[in-house]
Amino acid sequence: MIPYGKQNITQDDIDAVVESLHSIYLTQGLKLRNLKMLLHNI
C-alpha cells in the first residue's frame, strides 16, 4: 500500500475528542460553536 498522507495527531487532539465524547452536548454547545466560527473564518 502506498501511503498518501501522514497525520499529525497530538495527545491534546485526542484529549479534546475524548472530552467532547464525555460531554452531554455532543451535537451542540460551546465546542461546536467555536468550530463553526473557526470554519467561517477560513
N, C-alpha and C positions, 0 to 999 in steps of 0.2 A: 504494500500500500504506500502510495506517495503522500506524504504529509502536505497539506495545503495551507496550514497556518499554525501558529503557536499561541496558545492563550497565556495570559499573564494574570492569574487569579491569585490574589493575596489572601492571607488569613483575615484581613479586615473585610474583604469582599464576602468571604464565607460567613463571617460573624454577622454581617448585615443581613444576609439572606436568612440565616437561622433566626435572628431577632424578628424579622418580618413574619416568618412562618409561625412563630410563637405568639404573635400579636393577634388580638381579636379583630383587628382591622386589616385583613389580608387583601381585600379588594378596594379599600378606600382608606382615607386617613392622611396623616401628615406626610408619610413617606411617598405615597402616590402623588400627592400634590407637588412635592418637591421634584419628583421625577418628571412630571408634566411641565413644570417650569424650566427644568434643565433642557428638556427636549424642545421646548418652544424657543429657547434662546440659541439653538444651534444655527 
